[in-house]
């Protein structure tokens, strides 16, 4: 069995510090995932970070110029689509601005 990624936890809500129980089942909620960290794991072979990186590539055309300002929020409730919210800040003390909110699911909802 492959090791879980320390950035995205392979989208698995179980056995993670940010895993919570919701009425609809276990959920993984991750805030402020830095794009630079996702790209590093994408390069080293995490298929989940690979998916997150490609979401950014598709929905943020000028992502390369914003690597240090982009962050992701991920919410995955077991057996539901994964929600990925891409946010950016203009400066270190500015609030994050939502750029895109995307839902990802596999055929058949798996």
C-alpha positions in Angstrom: 0.0 0.0 0.0 1.3 3.4 -0.9 2.2 6.0 1.7 -0.2 8.9 2.4 0.9 12.3 1.2 1.5 14.8 4.0 0.0 17.6 1.9 -3.3 16.1 0.7 -3.6 12.9 2.7 -4.6 11.2 -0.5 -8.0 12.9 0.0 -8.6 10.4 2.8 -10.6 11.8 5.7 -9.6 8.9 8.0 -6.7 9.1 10.5 -5.8 12.7 9.8 -5.6 15.6 12.2 -8.0 17.6 10.0 -10.5 14.7 9.6 -13.8 15.4 11.1 -17.1 13.5 11.4 -20.1 15.2 9.7 -23.7 14.0 9.6 -23.0 12.6 6.1 -19.9 10.8 7.1 -16.1 11.3 7.6 -14.7 14.5 6.1 -11.3 15.9 5.4 -11.0 19.6 5.5 -7.7 21.2 4.6 -7.1 25.0 4.6 -4.2 27.1 3.3 -2.6 24.4 1.2 0.3 26.3 -0.5 0.5 25.8 -4.2 4.3 25.5 -4.0 3.9 22.4 -1.7 1.3 20.9 -4.1 3.7 21.4 -7.0 6.5 19.8 -5.1 4.4 16.7 -4.3 3.1 16.7 -7.9 6.7 16.4 -9.2 7.5 13.7 -6.7 4.6 11.5 -7.8 1.6 12.1 -5.6 -1.3 11.5 -8.0 -3.7 13.5 -5.8 -1.4 16.6 -5.8 -1.0 16.0 -9.5 -4.8 16.4 -9.9 -4.8 19.5 -7.7 -2.0 21.0 -9.7 -3.8 20.4 -13.0 -7.0 22.0 -11.5 -4.9 25.1 -10.8 -3.3 25.0 -14.3 -6.8 24.9 -15.9 -8.6 27.5 -13.8 -5.9 30.1 -13.1 -4.2 31.0 -16.4 -1.5 33.1 -14.8 -0.8 30.7 -12.0 2.9 30.7 -12.5 3.2 34.4 -11.5 1.2 33.7 -8.4 2.9 30.6 -6.9 3.7 32.3 -3.6 0.2 33.9 -3.4 -2.1 31.0 -4.2 -3.5 28.5 -1.7 -6.1 25.8 -1.9 -8.8 24.7 0.4 -10.0 21.1 0.1 -13.1 19.5 1.5 -13.8 15.9 0.9 -16.8 14.2 2.6 -16.5 10.4 2.2 -18.3 9.2 -1.0 -19.0 12.7 -2.2 -17.2 15.0 -4.8 -14.0 16.7 -3.6 -14.4 20.5 -3.4 -11.3 22.5 -4.2 -11.4 26.2 -3.7 -8.5 28.2 -5.2 -7.7 31.4 -3.3 -5.1 34.2 -3.8 -3.8 37.0 -1.7 -2.5 40.3 -3.0 -0.2 40.8 -0.1 0.9 39.2 3.2 -1.8 40.9 5.3 -4.6 40.9 2.7 -7.6 38.6 2.9 -7.7 35.7 0.5 -9.8 36.2 -2.6 -11.6 33.3 -4.1 -10.6 32.6 -7.7 -12.4 29.3 -8.4 -14.5 26.7 -6.6 -14.4 23.3 -8.3 -16.0 20.0 -7.5 -14.2 16.8 -8.7 -15.8 13.3 -8.7 -15.0 10.0 -10.3 -17.4 8.2 -12.6 -19.9 6.3 -10.5 -19.1 8.6 -7.5 -16.2 6.4 -6.3 
